[in-house]
Amino acid sequence: MAITGMDLEAAERLASSVDLYVDQIERVRQKLIERVNDLDWWGPDAQAFRADELSKVIQYAKQMSNSAEALATACRSNLSAQREVSKG
C-alpha cells in the first residue's frame, strides 16, 4: 500500500527557501541594472545595448521571480490543504 501525504516541515522550509531565492533574484537584477547603467559607454551602440540586452535580462529575471513566487504560493496552498486533511 502506498503512503500519501506531505512532510509539513519540509514543505514549510521549501516555501521559505523559495522566498529567499526570490529576494536573491531581485538583488541580482538590481545589481545588473546598476552595473550596466554605470558602464562608461556612450553613443547609439551603448543605448541599443542597454535598451535591448538589459531589458531582456530584466524581463527574464522578472519571469523567474514570478515563477518562483508561484512555486512558493502553490507549496503553501498544498501545505494548507494537507494540514486541513490531517486534522480530519
N, CA, C and O atoms as CSV, one atom per row, in Angstrom:
chain,resi,resn,atom,element,x,y,z
A,1,MET,N,N,0.847,-1.172,0.000
A,1,MET,CA,C,0.000,0.000,0.000
A,1,MET,C,C,0.894,1.238,0.000
A,1,MET,O,O,1.842,1.326,0.780
A,2,ALA,N,N,0.595,2.165,-0.856
A,2,ALA,CA,C,1.368,3.405,-0.974
A,2,ALA,C,C,0.944,4.388,0.110
A,2,ALA,O,O,-0.230,4.485,0.467
A,3,ILE,N,N,1.911,5.098,0.610
A,3,ILE,CA,C,1.638,6.126,1.606
A,3,ILE,C,C,1.574,7.467,0.890
A,3,ILE,O,O,2.431,7.778,0.063
A,4,THR,N,N,0.566,8.251,1.206
A,4,THR,CA,C,0.447,9.592,0.625
A,4,THR,C,C,0.454,10.617,1.741
A,4,THR,O,O,0.129,10.317,2.890
A,5,GLY,N,N,0.819,11.796,1.389
A,5,GLY,CA,C,0.842,12.875,2.362
A,5,GLY,C,C,2.029,13.784,2.115
A,5,GLY,O,O,2.706,13.677,1.093
A,6,MET,N,N,2.270,14.668,3.046
A,6,MET,CA,C,3.307,15.669,2.874
A,6,MET,C,C,4.068,15.828,4.185
A,6,MET,O,O,3.486,15.808,5.269
A,7,ASP,N,N,5.359,15.983,4.060
A,7,ASP,CA,C,6.186,16.345,5.205
A,7,ASP,C,C,5.983,17.849,5.404
A,7,ASP,O,O,6.558,18.655,4.673
A,8,LEU,N,N,5.182,18.218,6.375
A,8,LEU,CA,C,4.790,19.613,6.564
A,8,LEU,C,C,5.986,20.521,6.836
A,8,LEU,O,O,6.061,21.626,6.298
A,9,GLU,N,N,6.903,20.068,7.653
A,9,GLU,CA,C,8.071,20.890,7.960
A,9,GLU,C,C,8.933,21.106,6.715
A,9,GLU,O,O,9.437,22.206,6.487
A,10,ALA,N,N,9.097,20.067,5.922
A,10,ALA,CA,C,9.890,20.190,4.690
A,10,ALA,C,C,9.217,21.149,3.714
A,10,ALA,O,O,9.893,21.931,3.047
A,11,ALA,N,N,7.904,21.094,3.628
A,11,ALA,CA,C,7.171,21.997,2.741
A,11,ALA,C,C,7.301,23.442,3.211
A,11,ALA,O,O,7.440,24.352,2.394
A,12,GLU,N,N,7.258,23.651,4.504
A,12,GLU,CA,C,7.441,24.998,5.040
A,12,GLU,C,C,8.847,25.516,4.737
A,12,GLU,O,O,9.028,26.677,4.372
A,13,ARG,N,N,9.841,24.634,4.893
A,13,ARG,CA,C,11.223,25.033,4.585
A,13,ARG,C,C,11.379,25.358,3.107
A,13,ARG,O,O,12.067,26.312,2.743
A,14,LEU,N,N,10.737,24.557,2.254
A,14,LEU,CA,C,10.811,24.813,0.819
A,14,LEU,C,C,10.225,26.174,0.477
A,14,LEU,O,O,10.852,26.956,-0.237
A,15,ALA,N,N,9.048,26.460,0.969
A,15,ALA,CA,C,8.403,27.746,0.672
A,15,ALA,C,C,9.254,28.907,1.170
A,15,ALA,O,O,9.398,29.915,0.478
A,16,SER,N,N,9.811,28.772,2.357
A,16,SER,CA,C,10.672,29.833,2.895
A,16,SER,C,C,11.938,29.990,2.071
A,16,SER,O,O,12.390,31.110,1.831
A,17,SER,N,N,12.510,28.881,1.640
A,17,SER,CA,C,13.710,28.936,0.791
A,17,SER,C,C,13.417,29.625,-0.528
A,17,SER,O,O,14.210,30.437,-1.005
A,18,VAL,N,N,12.285,29.301,-1.109
A,18,VAL,CA,C,11.919,29.925,-2.379
A,18,VAL,C,C,11.750,31.426,-2.190
A,18,VAL,O,O,12.149,32.201,-3.059
A,19,ASP,N,N,11.169,31.849,-1.078
A,19,ASP,CA,C,11.054,33.285,-0.791
A,19,ASP,C,C,12.432,33.940,-0.785
A,19,ASP,O,O,12.606,35.035,-1.319
A,20,LEU,N,N,13.401,33.274,-0.188
A,20,LEU,CA,C,14.770,33.813,-0.162
A,20,LEU,C,C,15.354,33.887,-1.570
A,20,LEU,O,O,16.045,34.848,-1.910
A,21,TYR,N,N,15.077,32.876,-2.382
A,21,TYR,CA,C,15.575,32.888,-3.759
A,21,TYR,C,C,14.965,34.040,-4.558
A,21,TYR,O,O,15.642,34.665,-5.374
A,22,VAL,N,N,13.694,34.312,-4.320
A,22,VAL,CA,C,13.043,35.438,-4.997
A,22,VAL,C,C,13.751,36.742,-4.622
A,22,VAL,O,O,14.000,37.594,-5.475
A,23,ASP,N,N,14.068,36.882,-3.346
A,23,ASP,CA,C,14.806,38.071,-2.904
A,23,ASP,C,C,16.174,38.150,-3.562
A,23,ASP,O,O,16.615,39.227,-3.962
A,24,GLN,N,N,16.845,37.008,-3.673
A,24,GLN,CA,C,18.159,36.982,-4.314
A,24,GLN,C,C,18.069,37.347,-5.790
A,24,GLN,O,O,18.915,38.076,-6.308
A,25,ILE,N,N,17.051,36.844,-6.458
A,25,ILE,CA,C,16.852,37.178,-7.873
A,25,ILE,C,C,16.685,38.684,-8.028
A,25,ILE,O,O,17.269,39.293,-8.925
A,26,GLU,N,N,15.893,39.272,-7.159
A,26,GLU,CA,C,15.662,40.721,-7.226
A,26,GLU,C,C,16.954,41.490,-6.975
A,26,GLU,O,O,17.225,42.483,-7.650
A,27,ARG,N,N,17.750,41.041,-6.013
A,27,ARG,CA,C,19.025,41.719,-5.751
A,27,ARG,C,C,19.972,41.612,-6.946
A,27,ARG,O,O,20.640,42.584,-7.302
A,28,VAL,N,N,20.028,40.454,-7.553
A,28,VAL,CA,C,20.881,40.276,-8.737
A,28,VAL,C,C,20.383,41.160,-9.875
A,28,VAL,O,O,21.174,41.802,-10.565
A,29,ARG,N,N,19.078,41.187,-10.064
A,29,ARG,CA,C,18.502,42.026,-11.126
A,29,ARG,C,C,18.880,43.484,-10.906
A,29,ARG,O,O,19.312,44.164,-11.836
A,30,GLN,N,N,18.719,43.960,-9.687
A,30,GLN,CA,C,19.062,45.349,-9.385
A,30,GLN,C,C,20.548,45.618,-9.595
A,30,GLN,O,O,20.919,46.666,-10.122
A,31,LYS,N,N,21.397,44.681,-9.188
A,31,LYS,CA,C,22.834,44.851,-9.340
A,31,LYS,C,C,23.218,44.892,-10.821
A,31,LYS,O,O,24.070,45.687,-11.217
A,32,LEU,N,N,22.607,44.058,-11.623
A,32,LEU,CA,C,22.884,44.072,-13.063
A,32,LEU,C,C,22.481,45.399,-13.694
A,32,LEU,O,O,23.209,45.949,-14.521
A,33,ILE,N,N,21.330,45.902,-13.304
A,33,ILE,CA,C,20.879,47.197,-13.821
A,33,ILE,C,C,21.884,48.274,-13.457
A,33,ILE,O,O,22.276,49.079,-14.302
A,34,GLU,N,N,22.304,48.287,-12.189
A,34,GLU,CA,C,23.277,49.286,-11.749
A,34,GLU,C,C,24.591,49.173,-12.513
A,34,GLU,O,O,25.149,50.174,-12.961
A,35,ARG,N,N,25.079,47.943,-12.656
A,35,ARG,CA,C,26.381,47.749,-13.309
A,35,ARG,C,C,26.326,48.163,-14.772
A,35,ARG,O,O,27.251,48.804,-15.271
A,36,VAL,N,N,25.259,47.804,-15.455
A,36,VAL,CA,C,25.138,48.177,-16.868
A,36,VAL,C,C,24.992,49.685,-16.992
A,36,VAL,O,O,25.625,50.297,-17.852
A,37,ASN,N,N,24.178,50.285,-16.158
A,37,ASN,CA,C,23.979,51.733,-16.225
A,37,ASN,C,C,25.230,52.518,-15.831
A,37,ASN,O,O,25.421,53.648,-16.281
A,38,ASP,N,N,26.076,51.927,-14.997
A,38,ASP,CA,C,27.315,52.578,-14.583
A,38,ASP,C,C,28.456,52.393,-15.593
A,38,ASP,O,O,29.517,53.001,-15.448
A,39,LEU,N,N,28.244,51.580,-16.584
A,39,LEU,CA,C,29.274,51.307,-17.585
A,39,LEU,C,C,29.610,52.581,-18.367
A,39,LEU,O,O,28.724,53.263,-18.882
A,40,ASP,N,N,30.892,52.882,-18.442
A,40,ASP,CA,C,31.337,54.046,-19.227
A,40,ASP,C,C,31.304,53.691,-20.709
A,40,ASP,O,O,32.300,53.258,-21.290
A,41,TRP,N,N,30.153,53.884,-21.288
A,41,TRP,CA,C,29.946,53.557,-22.690
A,41,TRP,C,C,28.811,54.443,-23.168
A,41,TRP,O,O,27.720,54.432,-22.599
A,42,TRP,N,N,29.072,55.201,-24.204
A,42,TRP,CA,C,28.111,56.184,-24.683
A,42,TRP,C,C,27.913,56.032,-26.179
A,42,TRP,O,O,28.756,55.467,-26.876
A,43,GLY,N,N,26.817,56.531,-26.654
A,43,GLY,CA,C,26.525,56.516,-28.079
A,43,GLY,C,C,25.412,55.546,-28.421
A,43,GLY,O,O,24.825,54.912,-27.544
A,44,PRO,N,N,25.130,55.441,-29.720
A,44,PRO,CA,C,23.996,54.621,-30.168
A,44,PRO,C,C,24.141,53.138,-29.817
A,44,PRO,O,O,23.158,52.489,-29.458
A,45,ASP,N,N,25.363,52.599,-29.920
A,45,ASP,CA,C,25.552,51.187,-29.586
A,45,ASP,C,C,25.283,50.933,-28.106
A,45,ASP,O,O,24.675,49.928,-27.736
A,46,ALA,N,N,25.739,51.848,-27.276
A,46,ALA,CA,C,25.510,51.714,-25.839
A,46,ALA,C,C,24.019,51.808,-25.525
A,46,ALA,O,O,23.502,51.046,-24.708
A,47,GLN,N,N,23.344,52.729,-26.167
A,47,GLN,CA,C,21.903,52.878,-25.945
A,47,GLN,C,C,21.153,51.625,-26.390
A,47,GLN,O,O,20.237,51.158,-25.714
A,48,ALA,N,N,21.559,51.092,-27.541
A,48,ALA,CA,C,20.911,49.877,-28.044
A,48,ALA,C,C,21.164,48.696,-27.106
A,48,ALA,O,O,20.263,47.908,-26.820
A,49,PHE,N,N,22.408,48.593,-26.636
A,49,PHE,CA,C,22.754,47.524,-25.704
A,49,PHE,C,C,21.899,47.609,-24.451
A,49,PHE,O,O,21.334,46.611,-24.004
A,50,ARG,N,N,21.809,48.798,-23.894
A,50,ARG,CA,C,21.019,48.963,-22.677
A,50,ARG,C,C,19.530,48.699,-22.940
A,50,ARG,O,O,18.850,48.062,-22.136
A,51,ALA,N,N,19.053,49.186,-24.047
A,51,ALA,CA,C,17.631,49.014,-24.352
A,51,ALA,C,C,17.291,47.559,-24.678
A,51,ALA,O,O,16.258,47.047,-24.246
A,52,ASP,N,N,18.157,46.899,-25.436
A,52,ASP,CA,C,17.846,45.538,-25.892
A,52,ASP,C,C,18.295,44.476,-24.894
A,52,ASP,O,O,17.478,43.707,-24.387
A,53,GLU,N,N,19.570,44.437,-24.621
A,53,GLU,CA,C,20.113,43.353,-23.801
A,53,GLU,C,C,19.711,43.478,-22.335
A,53,GLU,O,O,19.312,42.496,-21.709
A,54,LEU,N,N,19.816,44.674,-21.799
A,54,LEU,CA,C,19.438,44.839,-20.396
A,54,LEU,C,C,17.951,44.588,-20.201
A,54,LEU,O,O,17.544,43.992,-19.204
A,55,SER,N,N,17.150,45.035,-21.138
A,55,SER,CA,C,15.710,44.809,-20.988
A,55,SER,C,C,15.383,43.311,-21.030
A,55,SER,O,O,14.448,42.869,-20.363
A,56,LYS,N,N,16.142,42.528,-21.804
A,56,LYS,CA,C,15.930,41.075,-21.822
A,56,LYS,C,C,16.240,40.470,-20.458
A,56,LYS,O,O,15.479,39.648,-19.946
A,57,VAL,N,N,17.360,40.883,-19.875
A,57,VAL,CA,C,17.743,40.358,-18.564
A,57,VAL,C,C,16.694,40.724,-17.523
A,57,VAL,O,O,16.312,39.891,-16.701
A,58,ILE,N,N,16.235,41.953,-17.558
A,58,ILE,CA,C,15.215,42.394,-16.613
A,58,ILE,C,C,13.945,41.564,-16.779
A,58,ILE,O,O,13.339,41.137,-15.797
A,59,GLN,N,N,13.554,41.343,-18.025
A,59,GLN,CA,C,12.349,40.565,-18.302
A,59,GLN,C,C,12.511,39.119,-17.827
A,59,GLN,O,O,11.615,38.580,-17.177
A,60,TYR,N,N,13.638,38.493,-18.142
A,60,TYR,CA,C,13.852,37.104,-17.739
A,60,TYR,C,C,13.918,36.968,-16.218
A,60,TYR,O,O,13.379,36.017,-15.652
A,61,ALA,N,N,14.572,37.911,-15.567
A,61,ALA,CA,C,14.653,37.872,-14.105
A,61,ALA,C,C,13.260,38.018,-13.499
A,61,ALA,O,O,12.934,37.346,-12.521
A,62,LYS,N,N,12.447,38.885,-14.070
A,62,LYS,CA,C,11.085,39.062,-13.565
A,62,LYS,C,C,10.269,37.786,-13.766
A,62,LYS,O,O,9.506,37.385,-12.888
A,63,GLN,N,N,10.434,37.153,-14.925
A,63,GLN,CA,C,9.729,35.892,-15.175
A,63,GLN,C,C,10.164,34.820,-14.181
A,63,GLN,O,O,9.342,34.065,-13.661
A,64,MET,N,N,11.464,34.765,-13.927
A,64,MET,CA,C,11.981,33.788,-12.989
A,64,MET,C,C,11.438,34.063,-11.585
A,64,MET,O,O,11.036,33.141,-10.875
A,65,SER,N,N,11.430,35.319,-11.201
A,65,SER,CA,C,10.911,35.704,-9.898
A,65,SER,C,C,9.427,35.357,-9.781
A,65,SER,O,O,8.987,34.816,-8.766
A,66,ASN,N,N,8.667,35.670,-10.819
A,66,ASN,CA,C,7.232,35.354,-10.804
A,66,ASN,C,C,7.000,33.850,-10.714
A,66,ASN,O,O,6.114,33.402,-9.986
A,67,SER,N,N,7.787,33.070,-11.448
A,67,SER,CA,C,7.649,31.615,-11.412
A,67,SER,C,C,7.992,31.069,-10.028
A,67,SER,O,O,7.311,30.177,-9.522
A,68,ALA,N,N,9.040,31.601,-9.426
A,68,ALA,CA,C,9.417,31.159,-8.086
A,68,ALA,C,C,8.341,31.540,-7.078
A,68,ALA,O,O,8.022,30.748,-6.191
A,69,GLU,N,N,7.781,32.732,-7.199
A,69,GLU,CA,C,6.691,33.134,-6.307
A,69,GLU,C,C,5.488,32.214,-6.470
A,69,GLU,O,O,4.834,31.864,-5.488
A,70,ALA,N,N,5.195,31.821,-7.708
A,70,ALA,CA,C,4.086,30.894,-7.955
A,70,ALA,C,C,4.373,29.536,-7.318
A,70,ALA,O,O,3.467,28.891,-6.792
A,71,LEU,N,N,5.620,29.107,-7.365
A,71,LEU,CA,C,6.007,27.857,-6.728
A,71,LEU,C,C,5.785,27.923,-5.219
A,71,LEU,O,O,5.224,26.999,-4.631
A,72,ALA,N,N,6.219,29.003,-4.601
A,72,ALA,CA,C,6.036,29.166,-3.157
A,72,ALA,C,C,4.554,29.216,-2.799
A,72,ALA,O,O,4.132,28.626,-1.804
A,73,THR,N,N,3.770,29.916,-3.605
A,73,THR,CA,C,2.330,30.000,-3.366
A,73,THR,C,C,1.673,28.630,-3.481
A,73,THR,O,O,0.839,28.266,-2.652
A,74,ALA,N,N,2.047,27.873,-4.509
A,74,ALA,CA,C,1.490,26.525,-4.687
A,74,ALA,C,C,1.890,25.614,-3.538
A,74,ALA,O,O,1.089,24.810,-3.061
A,75,CYS,N,N,3.119,25.745,-3.103
A,75,CYS,CA,C,3.595,24.943,-1.975
A,75,CYS,C,C,2.785,25.257,-0.725
A,75,CYS,O,O,2.343,24.352,-0.017
A,76,ARG,N,N,2.593,26.540,-0.461
A,76,ARG,CA,C,1.825,26.939,0.720
A,76,ARG,C,C,0.353,26.515,0.617
A,76,ARG,O,O,-0.265,26.147,1.616
A,77,SER,N,N,-0.194,26.569,-0.589
A,77,SER,CA,C,-1.580,26.136,-0.789
A,77,SER,C,C,-1.713,24.641,-0.506
A,77,SER,O,O,-2.648,24.209,0.169
A,78,ASN,N,N,-0.773,23.862,-1.027
A,78,ASN,CA,C,-0.798,22.425,-0.771
A,78,ASN,C,C,-0.548,22.117,0.703
A,78,ASN,O,O,-1.132,21.193,1.270
A,79,LEU,N,N,0.320,22.902,1.301
A,79,LEU,CA,C,0.601,22.745,2.719
A,79,LEU,C,C,-0.653,23.000,3.554
A,79,LEU,O,O,-0.960,22.251,4.480
A,80,SER,N,N,-1.355,24.047,3.217
A,80,SER,CA,C,-2.598,24.376,3.913
A,80,SER,C,C,-3.625,23.266,3.739
A,80,SER,O,O,-4.289,22.867,4.697
A,81,ALA,N,N,-3.751,22.774,2.518
A,81,ALA,CA,C,-4.699,21.684,2.248
A,81,ALA,C,C,-4.308,20.431,3.026
A,81,ALA,O,O,-5.170,19.736,3.564
A,82,GLN,N,N,-3.014,20.142,3.084
A,82,GLN,CA,C,-2.557,18.964,3.818
A,82,GLN,C,C,-2.852,19.087,5.306
A,82,GLN,O,O,-3.243,18.112,5.946
A,83,ARG,N,N,-2.667,20.283,5.857
A,83,ARG,CA,C,-2.986,20.497,7.266
A,83,ARG,C,C,-4.474,20.241,7.549
A,83,ARG,O,O,-4.830,19.637,8.560
A,84,GLU,N,N,-5.329,20.711,6.639
A,84,GLU,CA,C,-6.772,20.503,6.807
A,84,GLU,C,C,-7.113,19.028,6.761
A,84,GLU,O,O,-7.909,18.548,7.568
A,85,VAL,N,N,-6.518,18.305,5.825
A,85,VAL,CA,C,-6.779,16.859,5.697
A,85,VAL,C,C,-6.260,16.131,6.929
A,85,VAL,O,O,-6.889,15.193,7.418
A,86,SER,N,N,-5.114,16.569,7.424
A,86,SER,CA,C,-4.508,15.911,8.579
A,86,SER,C,C,-5.327,16.088,9.849
A,86,SER,O,O,-5.269,15.255,10.754
A,87,LYS,N,N,-6.096,17.182,9.915
A,87,LYS,CA,C,-6.938,17.423,11.092
A,87,LYS,C,C,-8.049,16.393,11.207
A,87,LYS,O,O,-8.425,15.949,12.292
A,88,GLY,N,N,-8.562,16.030,10.020
A,88,GLY,CA,C,-9.761,15.220,9.985
A,88,GLY,C,C,-9.582,13.817,10.337
A,88,GLY,O,O,-10.546,13.052,10.334
